[in-house]
Amino acid sequence: MTTISDVQEAVSQVAGSVGRQVVGISGRRSAGSGVVIAKGRVLTNAHNLSGEEVTVTFPDGRTAVAKPLGVDTDGDVAVLEVDTNGAPAIDWGKDAPSVGAPVFALANPGGRGLRVTFGLVSGTERTFRGPRGRKIGESIEHTAPLLPGSSGGPIVDESGRLLGINTHRLGEGFYLAIPADEALKQRIDTLARGESPKQVRLGIAILPPHIAKRLRRSVGLPEAEGVLVRGVEDDSPGARAGLVQGDLITAVGGQAIGGVDDLMSALQSASGDIELKILRGTEERTVKVSF
């Protein structure tokens, strides 16, 4: 593509070849996009779901109620079961795009109609945090403009082959997409079988170590490595274990906690009850959490 007319033609071709596969997603408190990946299966972002049922709007205006088959909240992807009524599945790309590669972003924000934009890959192997704060790596950064409600829609190459799933707006005209690689294929296969990753959560709000150290210094407490509890949900596993605001979590299941990612990793590998070491002021305690 070397001229504006080339770009115009490419956008038109992509809209025609991929547009039938891009759907709108809407729930009680959410709106997004998705893409048909197989007969009766739609892929979208986990953060687009707000209940046990969502409405899928197809490009021809038809709507259908979809049921989540599998949801990976930390990875921010979900597979829906819905009557795709003959809509074709999108073709997968074979090679990961490199910096400078042209990409086309497609969306149907909340079912309000197809949008297609053009941009370039501006970076690869980028990292961002998913809906629950867990790191998502290897993402594709690009410059194809997106409206609110576009997350869950695909980015494709000039031939309409899937390169990634849009999921995060960086601001300043940059966007991130989960790459359509073998790892995503495997996750989709697992989710399509109804196998969602276990969601182990304490039900607490936390502050990172650098803030925890500053706050402890401000009240005359010695510095220590860990994450600080800034709030506890009522009747959550953390509340039932006796965690309170101000506790500093220093270890989970014998694994030292140096930051938020350490905490996420330790919880993800937990099974059944797990012991937390905390500092409450200067007093070291051990609490047992049951999930």
N, C-alpha and C positions, 0 to 999 in steps of 0.2 A: 504494500500500500504506500503510494508516494504522493497522492494528491487528495484534496478534499472529496472529490468525486469518487475516488477509490474507497475512502472511509464510508461515504454515504452508501455505496453499493454493498460494502461488506456488512454494515449494520442492517440493511434491508434483507440481505440473504440470511443472516443469523436470526432475525425476527421471524422470517418465514420458516426456517428449518427447525428452530428450537422453541418458538413461541407456544406451540400446542402442549409442550411439556412443562411449562411454568405455571404454577397455580398460586392463588391467594390463600392465606391462612388467617382465620379470625376466631377469637374466643371471647370470653366475657370481658377480659381485661387486656387482650393482646391482639396484635395484628402483624402479620409477616408474610413471607413468601415461601414457596417450596418447589420441588421439582419431582416429576414422575421418574422413578428409577426401575420400575418393573410393573407388570400387571397387578393392579390393586395395591401398589406401594408408592408412597410419597416420602421423600426425605426433606426435613426441615431442621431448623434450630430448636433445641430444647427450650430455649427461653421464649419461643413463640407460643408455647402451650400454657394454658391457664386452667385446665380442668381435664376431666376424663374424656370429654368430647370436644372437638373443634370442627369448624365448618371450613371445607375446602371449596374454593371457587375456581372453576376452570375458565380458560380464555373465552369459551363460547358463552359464558354467563351461567352455565349450569352449576348448581351447588350441591354438595353432598356432605353428610355428617361423617367424620373420620374418627377412628379410635386409635390412640397410641398403642402400638405393638410393643415397642421398646424405647426407653428414654435413657440417654447418657447425659446426665445433667452436667457433670464435670467436663465432659468433652463437647458439650453444647450441640449435640445432634440427637435427632429422634426419627423413628420410622413410623409412619401412619398407615393404617389399613383403611382403604376407601375404594369405592367403585370408580375406577379410572375411565371406564366407558370407552375403551379403545384408544385413549391417548397413548402415544408411543413413549417408550422409555428412552431417556437420553443416552447418547453414546459416551463412553468414557475415553478420555485422552490417554495416550500411551506414555508421553514424556512430560516431566515437570517443566513448567515454564521458567525461563531465565529472565534476569533483569533486562528490561527493554522490550520484552515480548508484548505484542498487542493482545488485549483481552476485551471481551464484551460481557458486560454485566446485564443480566435479565432479572426482572422482578415483576410481581403482580401484587403490590402492597395492599394487604388486607382484602384482595379481590377487586381493587379499583381499576384494574386494567393493566395490560402489558406495558412495561417500560424496558427499553434497550439503550444502553449507553456504551461508549467506547473509552478505553484508557490503556495505560501501559503498566506492566509490572515494574514497580519501583523498588522492590526488595523481596527477599526470600528468607525463610527460616526466622521469621519474626515471632515474637512471643507476646501473648496477652493473657488476661485472667478471665476464666469462664464465669458463669452466673454465681457460683459459690466460692469464687476466689482462687480456684486451682489453676495453675499455669497450663496454657495450651501453646505448644510450640510448633515449629516448622511451618508457620502460616505464610501465605502469599500476600504481600502488600501491593496494592494497585491504586490507580487513579481514576477508574471509571466511576462517575458520580452516581450516588444512590440516594433515593428518597427514604425518609423514615418508613418502616414497614417492608424494606427490601431484604432484610436479613433472612437467610434460608434459601434465597434464590441463587442460581448458579453464575459462575463466570465460565466462559467457554472460549475456545480458540476460533480462528476464522472458519473452520469447518464445522463448528457447532459442537465440538467434543468437550465434555466436562473437564474443567481444570480445578475447580474448587467450589465451595459453598460459602457465600458471604455471611459474615457473622458479627463483625465489629467495626464501628466507625471510629477512626482515630482523630478526626477533625482535620482542619486545614486541607481538606480535599483528598485524604488518604483513607483507605479501607483495607480490612483484612479478610481473608478467606481461608477456610480450612482446606488443605490440599486434597484433591481427589486421587489419593495414592492407594497402595495396597493395604496400608493400615486402616484407612477409612472403609475400604471394601470389606475388610474382616469385621470391623465394628458394625457395619450395616447388616452383614449376614447374621451376626449374633443378635442384634436388636430385632431383626425381622422374624427371628424364631421366638420372640417374646422374652428374651433373656436380657434384662436391664442390669447394669452394674449395681451392686449393693450401695445404698446411700447411708453411710455411717456419719452421723452428725451429733455434736454435743449440744447444740441449741444455745450457743453463746456467740456474742460479738467480741472481737479481739482487737488489740492494738499491736503493731509490729514492735520488734525489739528496741529500735532506736527511740521510739516514743516511750516505751515502757521504762527504759533506763532513765530518760529525762524526768519522767513523772516520779520515779522512785527517788531520784536525787532531790527533787523539789520538796519532798516531805521528809528528807533526812534518812532514807533507807539506802542500804548499799546496792550498788549495781549488780545485776545478775542476768544471765542469758535466759531468754524465754519469751513467751507472748503473754500479754496482759489481758485479763478478762475485763471488758468494759460494760458488759451486760449479760444477763442470763434469762432465757425465755422461761416462763412459768411452765412447770410440769414437763420440762425437757430432760433428757438424760443427764445433762450437766447439773440442772437444778436438783434432781433426785439424788445425785451424788454429793451434793452439798457445796458445789462451786458458787462463789459469790463475786460480785464486782470487786476488783482490786487484786484478786488472786493472780499470781504469776505461774503459768504452766512451764515447768522446766524439763519434764520428760514424760513420754507416753509409751507405755509398754516396754520400758527399759531403754527407749531411744531418746537421746538428748534432743531437746527442741531449741534450735537456734533461730527459727523464723517461721513464718506462716506456711511455707512449703513443707518444712519438716513436719509440722502438725498435720497437714493434709495427708502427707504420705503415711504417717504413722496410723492415722485413723483409717485410711483406705485398706491397710493390711490387717486391721484388727478383726478378730472374730470372737463373738461372745463378750464376756466381761473384759475390761482392760483397766490397768492401774495408771493413774496420773500422779506424778510428783509435782507438788505446788509449793510456792512460798507465799505464806499469808503474813505480810509484814516481814519479820525476820524468822518466823517459825516455819520449819520445813514439815510438810504433811504429805501423806499418801491417801488418795481417795480412789475408790473403785467405781467405775461407770458401767452400767448395764444397758445394753441396747435392745 
